[in-house]
């Protein structure tokens, strides 16, 4: 695993966005489409906004979520809402949601596992983030479903519980994420970097994920 350090966000943005653009174009050329999974939260917003300005044929890019909060798509906590807003001016951009049946979690999970089969077949790129507890996607330390996925090899979508609201989550499994051709991690700030560097010793989910990926790069900027 490679750690790339940058002095500031603009330098990081330029490098990471160029890398993603190249991966997407290569996948489209090879397969006819590119398949990517994107993370929510506030950290990657500047990356998505930069990507949305590039001459990428988004009609040939199949976009899914790394994870989602089990909330309405118009909720301020919705990852789908945040990403869609970042790409609102990108022609052809469409996101496959993870929440379609808010009143029935079991049926929702069945439906998402069906619509996300396309990612079970192939993922060209995945962008991850990390929380201060060392979780990534919605795979949390101490959560039973998360721990089962981290130790297992099922390629699917699972329900997990977060230690903070909104507690109900939906996440790609560890095996699904680590099978992506390229898996990058975005970290901002020294505090998170130290958590990441000690993640293996502390048995945190992010360590399990990044230790099992190939062609992965950790992108870090102090600010």
PLY file of the C-alpha trace (Angstrom):
ply
format ascii 1.0
element vertex 223
property float x
property float y
property float z
element edge 222
property int vertex1
property int vertex2
end_header
0.00 0.00 0.00
1.28 3.43 -0.99
0.93 6.56 1.15
1.00 9.78 -0.84
1.42 12.96 1.21
0.43 16.40 -0.04
0.97 19.81 1.51
-2.54 20.97 0.71
-5.89 19.89 -0.68
-5.47 21.48 -4.14
-2.32 19.43 -4.81
-4.02 16.26 -3.56
-7.09 17.03 -5.64
-5.11 17.44 -8.84
-3.33 14.10 -8.41
-6.30 12.03 -7.24
-8.77 13.43 -9.78
-6.32 12.74 -12.61
-5.88 9.18 -11.36
-9.63 8.57 -11.21
-10.15 10.07 -14.66
-7.50 7.78 -16.14
-8.99 4.70 -14.46
-12.47 5.54 -15.76
-11.29 6.14 -19.30
-9.27 2.92 -19.30
-12.23 0.89 -18.04
-14.58 2.39 -20.62
-12.10 1.60 -23.37
-11.64 -1.98 -22.14
-15.18 -2.93 -21.11
-17.48 -0.33 -22.63
-18.34 1.05 -19.20
-16.68 1.95 -15.89
-18.03 0.84 -12.51
-17.21 2.85 -9.41
-18.23 3.06 -5.76
-18.10 6.39 -3.95
-18.08 7.27 -0.26
-20.27 9.80 1.50
-19.45 12.24 4.25
-18.06 15.73 3.81
-14.42 14.80 3.20
-14.60 13.79 -0.50
-16.92 16.57 -1.66
-14.10 18.64 -3.16
-12.95 15.61 -5.16
-16.42 14.98 -6.56
-16.90 18.62 -7.48
-13.60 18.58 -9.37
-14.49 15.34 -11.14
-17.83 16.77 -12.22
-16.00 19.46 -14.20
-13.96 17.01 -16.28
-14.86 15.82 -19.82
-15.89 12.33 -18.70
-18.71 10.49 -20.47
-20.76 9.86 -17.34
-23.39 8.00 -19.34
-20.83 5.18 -19.51
-19.97 5.28 -15.81
-22.06 3.14 -13.46
-21.92 4.78 -10.04
-22.82 3.16 -6.74
-22.35 3.86 -3.06
-19.82 2.36 -0.70
-22.44 2.68 2.04
-25.50 4.61 3.05
-27.49 5.73 6.07
-30.98 4.20 6.14
-32.68 7.55 5.60
-34.80 9.23 2.94
-32.79 10.34 -0.09
-33.73 13.95 0.67
-32.33 13.75 4.21
-29.33 15.86 5.13
-27.67 12.61 6.22
-28.07 10.90 2.83
-24.84 10.05 1.03
-26.77 9.77 -2.22
-28.04 13.33 -1.83
-24.56 14.73 -1.18
-22.99 12.98 -4.17
-25.86 13.86 -6.50
-25.52 17.51 -5.52
-21.79 17.46 -6.30
-22.45 16.03 -9.76
-25.65 17.94 -10.54
-24.06 19.67 -13.54
-22.32 16.55 -14.90
-24.25 15.46 -17.97
-25.22 11.79 -17.95
-24.33 11.23 -14.28
-26.62 8.80 -12.45
-26.25 7.13 -9.06
-27.71 3.77 -8.06
-29.20 4.34 -4.59
-29.09 2.02 -1.60
-32.36 3.15 -0.04
-35.50 2.51 -2.07
-37.87 1.04 0.56
-37.54 3.16 3.67
-40.52 1.45 5.33
-39.16 -2.09 4.91
-35.49 -2.73 5.69
-35.57 -6.41 4.78
-37.11 -5.83 1.35
-34.81 -2.87 0.81
-31.76 -5.04 1.42
-33.01 -7.67 -1.03
-33.60 -5.01 -3.66
-30.18 -3.41 -3.20
-28.42 -6.76 -3.40
-30.17 -7.23 -6.73
-29.40 -3.79 -8.18
-25.80 -3.97 -6.96
-25.10 -7.30 -8.68
-23.40 -5.27 -11.38
-20.76 -4.27 -8.81
-20.48 -7.81 -7.52
-19.38 -8.71 -11.04
-16.80 -5.93 -11.39
-15.67 -2.74 -9.66
-13.06 -0.65 -11.44
-12.57 1.94 -8.73
-13.56 2.53 -5.12
-12.93 5.63 -3.00
-13.00 5.12 0.77
-12.92 7.42 3.76
-12.26 6.69 7.43
-13.91 7.77 10.66
-12.06 8.60 13.86
-13.04 5.20 15.26
-11.27 3.50 12.35
-14.44 2.50 10.51
-14.68 2.63 6.75
-17.78 2.32 4.59
-20.29 1.33 7.30
-18.11 -1.38 8.77
-17.73 -0.45 12.44
-15.55 -1.83 15.23
-17.67 -3.74 17.72
-20.69 -4.10 15.44
-21.66 -7.76 15.03
-22.61 -7.59 11.34
-19.51 -5.54 10.53
-17.18 -7.92 12.33
-18.76 -10.90 10.56
-18.20 -9.26 7.18
-14.62 -8.30 8.02
-13.85 -11.93 8.82
-15.88 -13.42 5.97
-15.77 -13.67 2.20
-19.34 -12.87 1.15
-19.64 -10.48 -1.78
-22.86 -8.70 -0.91
-24.62 -5.75 0.66
-25.22 -5.91 4.41
-27.05 -4.07 7.18
-24.93 -2.72 10.04
-25.38 -0.53 13.09
-23.34 2.61 13.74
-22.49 3.90 17.22
-23.87 7.31 16.26
-27.07 8.55 14.62
-28.39 7.66 12.13
-27.61 4.18 13.50
-29.12 2.01 10.76
-26.68 1.59 7.89
-26.26 -0.28 4.62
-22.79 -1.21 3.41
-20.87 -3.11 0.81
-19.18 -6.08 2.43
-15.45 -6.22 3.04
-14.99 -8.80 0.30
-16.93 -6.72 -2.21
-14.88 -3.60 -1.53
-11.51 -5.32 -1.62
-12.25 -6.94 -4.98
-12.24 -3.56 -6.69
-9.43 -3.14 -9.18
-8.31 0.05 -7.46
-9.18 1.05 -3.88
-8.03 4.45 -2.63
-8.36 5.96 0.83
-8.74 9.71 1.40
-7.53 11.12 4.73
-7.37 14.75 5.82
-5.61 15.88 9.00
-2.83 14.51 11.18
-5.26 13.09 13.74
-6.81 10.71 11.25
-3.44 9.80 9.80
-2.23 8.66 13.21
-5.39 6.59 13.67
-4.80 4.97 10.30
-1.13 4.26 11.00
-2.08 2.51 14.26
-5.13 0.77 12.80
-3.52 -2.64 12.38
-2.31 -2.78 15.99
-5.75 -1.68 17.18
-7.58 -4.18 14.92
-9.67 -1.48 13.23
-11.83 -2.13 10.15
-9.83 0.19 7.89
-6.72 -1.94 8.44
-8.52 -5.09 7.35
-9.75 -3.42 4.18
-6.53 -1.72 3.09
-4.36 -4.74 3.91
-6.42 -6.85 1.51
-6.54 -4.44 -1.41
-4.28 -4.37 -4.42
-3.31 -1.25 -6.38
-4.44 0.92 -3.47
-3.17 4.37 -2.56
-3.79 6.37 0.63
-4.10 10.05 -0.19
-3.24 12.35 2.71
-3.15 16.10 3.21
-2.61 17.96 6.46
-5.34 20.45 5.63
0 1
1 2
2 3
3 4
4 5
5 6
6 7
7 8
8 9
9 10
10 11
11 12
12 13
13 14
14 15
15 16
16 17
17 18
18 19
19 20
20 21
21 22
22 23
23 24
24 25
25 26
26 27
27 28
28 29
29 30
30 31
31 32
32 33
33 34
34 35
35 36
36 37
37 38
38 39
39 40
40 41
41 42
42 43
43 44
44 45
45 46
46 47
47 48
48 49
49 50
50 51
51 52
52 53
53 54
54 55
55 56
56 57
57 58
58 59
59 60
60 61
61 62
62 63
63 64
64 65
65 66
66 67
67 68
68 69
69 70
70 71
71 72
72 73
73 74
74 75
75 76
76 77
77 78
78 79
79 80
80 81
81 82
82 83
83 84
84 85
85 86
86 87
87 88
88 89
89 90
90 91
91 92
92 93
93 94
94 95
95 96
96 97
97 98
98 99
99 100
100 101
101 102
102 103
103 104
104 105
105 106
106 107
107 108
108 109
109 110
110 111
111 112
112 113
113 114
114 115
115 116
116 117
117 118
118 119
119 120
120 121
121 122
122 123
123 124
124 125
125 126
126 127
127 128
128 129
129 130
130 131
131 132
132 133
133 134
134 135
135 136
136 137
137 138
138 139
139 140
140 141
141 142
142 143
143 144
144 145
145 146
146 147
147 148
148 149
149 150
150 151
151 152
152 153
153 154
154 155
155 156
156 157
157 158
158 159
159 160
160 161
161 162
162 163
163 164
164 165
165 166
166 167
167 168
168 169
169 170
170 171
171 172
172 173
173 174
174 175
175 176
176 177
177 178
178 179
179 180
180 181
181 182
182 183
183 184
184 185
185 186
186 187
187 188
188 189
189 190
190 191
191 192
192 193
193 194
194 195
195 196
196 197
197 198
198 199
199 200
200 201
201 202
202 203
203 204
204 205
205 206
206 207
207 208
208 209
209 210
210 211
211 212
212 213
213 214
214 215
215 216
216 217
217 218
218 219
219 220
220 221
221 222
